[in-house]
Amino acid sequence: MITVHTFGWVPPFAQGLVRDMRVRWALEEVGLAYNVRSIDAQTQQAPDYRALQPFGQAPVYEEDGLSLFESGAIVLHIGEKSETLLPRDREGRARAVTWLLCALNTMEIVIQELAEIDLFTPDEDWAKERRPLAEAMVRRRLSELAAWLGDREYLEDRFTAGDLMMTTVLQILRHTDLVENEPVLAAYVKRCTARPAYQRAYEAHMAAFRKKAS
């Protein structure tokens, strides 16, 4: 049985964005059942958890003696189980992997910097100085991505793991209007998150936080 280790609680601004969403969504897309183990700050520091995740982060994925961390690696592993996320033809698979890595290495690296400034250090002098440059880089990347998408529904000829990862990265900007200002990208995110698998994953992700709040 698959077990996904997730945070039992995160601040409201992070709910829906924690990277176990990527794993849950992938599992829902391929139709695999999974259990969830919620972790807390104490668990993060425990030696047995650090043996699974050296940095004490989440998610962690366990399956039949295999343990994985890093959401990109986990999504790729899940994708190998079904052509829903990774096409079986060589070229299609390579293109899907390319877009997954693009989401993490080209897009998330600049998006995450802006998000961290806005959410964690907005009043710091250095952050106020850095933010215009960080936002300009994000705008540039969004514009370039929108130009590629054009009138396509997805990054390639159908939904793949690349779209799953790209959508979750773009959602990091939900505290801004940057994606909304690129109508092509706004429609793309809306289209991807309307998928039934995403909706199921999101509901499961949020259920624990709602229960904690009550």
C-alpha positions in Angstrom: 0.0 0.0 0.0 1.2 3.5 -0.8 1.6 5.9 2.1 2.1 9.7 1.7 3.5 11.6 4.6 2.1 15.1 4.8 2.1 18.1 7.2 -0.8 17.9 9.7 -1.1 21.7 9.7 0.2 24.6 7.8 -0.8 28.3 7.9 -3.8 29.3 5.7 -1.6 31.0 3.1 0.1 27.6 2.4 -3.0 25.4 2.4 -3.6 24.0 -1.1 0.0 24.7 -2.0 1.9 22.2 0.1 3.8 19.9 -2.2 1.9 16.8 -1.2 -0.9 18.2 -3.5 1.3 17.3 -6.4 1.6 13.7 -5.2 -2.1 13.3 -4.3 -3.1 14.7 -7.7 -0.7 12.3 -9.5 -2.1 9.4 -7.6 -5.7 10.4 -8.3 -4.9 10.8 -12.0 -3.6 7.2 -12.3 -6.2 5.8 -9.9 -4.0 4.5 -7.1 -5.3 4.2 -3.6 -3.1 5.6 -0.8 -2.9 6.2 2.9 -1.9 9.5 4.5 0.3 9.9 7.6 0.3 13.4 9.0 3.5 14.6 10.6 4.2 17.4 13.1 7.2 19.4 14.1 8.4 16.7 16.5 8.1 14.0 13.8 10.1 16.2 11.4 13.1 16.0 13.8 12.8 12.3 14.6 15.6 10.1 13.4 13.2 7.6 11.7 11.6 10.4 9.7 15.0 11.9 8.8 16.0 8.4 7.5 13.1 8.9 5.0 13.6 12.6 4.3 17.0 14.0 5.2 15.7 17.6 5.5 12.6 16.8 7.5 10.3 18.1 4.8 7.1 16.7 3.2 5.9 14.9 1.2 7.5 11.5 1.6 6.2 8.6 -0.5 6.5 4.9 0.7 5.5 1.9 -1.3 6.6 -1.7 -0.7 9.9 -0.9 0.9 10.7 2.0 -1.4 10.8 5.5 0.0 11.1 8.7 -2.0 11.2 12.4 -1.3 11.1 15.4 -3.7 7.7 15.9 -5.3 9.1 15.9 -8.8 10.8 12.5 -8.3 7.6 11.1 -6.8 5.4 12.3 -9.6 7.7 10.8 -12.1 7.7 7.5 -10.3 3.9 7.6 -10.2 3.8 8.5 -13.9 5.8 5.4 -14.8 2.8 3.4 -13.6 0.3 4.8 -16.2 0.5 6.6 -19.5 -2.1 9.0 -18.1 0.9 11.1 -16.9 3.8 9.8 -19.0 3.1 8.8 -22.6 4.5 5.5 -23.6 6.1 6.7 -26.8 9.7 7.8 -26.4 9.2 11.3 -27.7 6.0 12.0 -25.8 7.5 10.8 -22.5 10.7 12.9 -23.0 8.6 16.0 -23.7 6.5 15.4 -20.6 9.6 15.0 -18.4 11.1 18.2 -20.0 8.0 20.2 -19.0 8.0 18.8 -15.5 11.6 19.8 -15.1 10.9 23.2 -16.7 8.2 23.8 -14.1 10.7 23.1 -11.3 13.9 24.6 -12.6 12.8 27.4 -14.9 9.5 28.6 -13.4 9.4 27.6 -9.7 12.9 28.9 -8.9 11.8 32.5 -9.8 8.2 32.2 -8.6 9.3 30.9 -5.2 11.6 33.8 -4.7 8.9 36.3 -5.2 6.5 34.3 -3.0 9.0 34.1 -0.2 9.5 37.9 -0.3 5.8 38.6 -0.2 4.8 36.1 2.4 7.8 36.0 4.8 9.9 39.2 4.5 7.7 42.0 2.9 8.8 44.6 5.4 12.6 44.0 5.2 14.6 46.7 3.4 16.5 44.2 1.3 13.2 42.6 0.3 11.7 45.9 -0.8 14.8 46.6 -2.9 14.8 43.1 -4.4 11.1 42.7 -5.1 10.8 44.7 -8.3 13.5 42.7 -9.9 12.0 39.4 -8.7 8.6 40.4 -10.0 10.0 41.4 -13.4 11.6 38.0 -13.8 8.4 36.3 -12.9 6.5 38.4 -15.4 9.0 37.6 -18.1 8.8 33.9 -17.5 4.9 34.0 -17.4 4.9 35.9 -20.7 7.2 33.4 -22.3 5.1 30.5 -21.1 1.9 32.1 -22.3 3.5 32.6 -25.7 4.3 28.9 -25.9 0.8 27.8 -24.9 -1.0 30.1 -27.3 -4.2 28.4 -28.2 -3.0 25.0 -26.9 -5.1 23.3 -24.2 -1.9 21.8 -22.6 1.8 22.1 -22.9 1.9 19.3 -25.4 -0.9 17.5 -27.3 -2.5 16.2 -24.1 -2.4 16.5 -20.3 0.8 15.0 -18.8 2.9 15.1 -15.6 4.4 18.3 -17.1 1.0 20.1 -16.9 0.4 18.8 -13.4 3.7 20.2 -12.1 3.4 23.4 -14.1 -0.1 24.1 -12.7 0.9 23.6 -9.1 3.9 25.9 -9.6 1.7 28.7 -11.1 -0.6 28.4 -8.2 2.1 29.6 -5.9 1.3 33.1 -7.3 -2.3 33.0 -6.2 -1.6 35.8 -3.7 -0.9 38.1 -6.7 -2.7 38.9 -9.9 0.3 37.9 -12.1 -1.3 34.8 -13.5 -4.7 36.5 -13.9 -3.0 39.2 -16.0 -2.0 36.5 -18.5 -5.4 35.3 -19.7 -3.9 32.3 -21.5 -2.3 31.1 -18.3 -5.3 31.9 -16.2 -7.4 29.7 -18.5 -4.8 27.0 -18.5 -4.7 26.8 -14.7 -8.5 26.8 -14.5 -8.7 24.0 -17.1 -6.2 21.8 -15.3 -7.6 22.3 -11.8 -11.1 21.5 -13.1 -10.0 17.9 -13.7 -11.8 15.5 -11.4 -8.5 14.1 -10.2 -7.3 17.5 -9.0 -10.6 18.1 -7.3 -10.4 14.9 -5.4 -6.8 15.5 -4.4 -7.6 19.1 -3.3 -10.6 17.9 -1.2 -8.4 15.3 0.6 -5.6 17.8 1.1 -7.9 20.4 2.7 -10.0 18.0 4.7 -7.3 17.6 7.4 -6.9 21.3 7.8 -10.6 21.8 8.1 -10.8 19.1 10.7 -7.9 20.6 12.7 -9.6 24.0 12.6 -12.8 22.7 13.9 
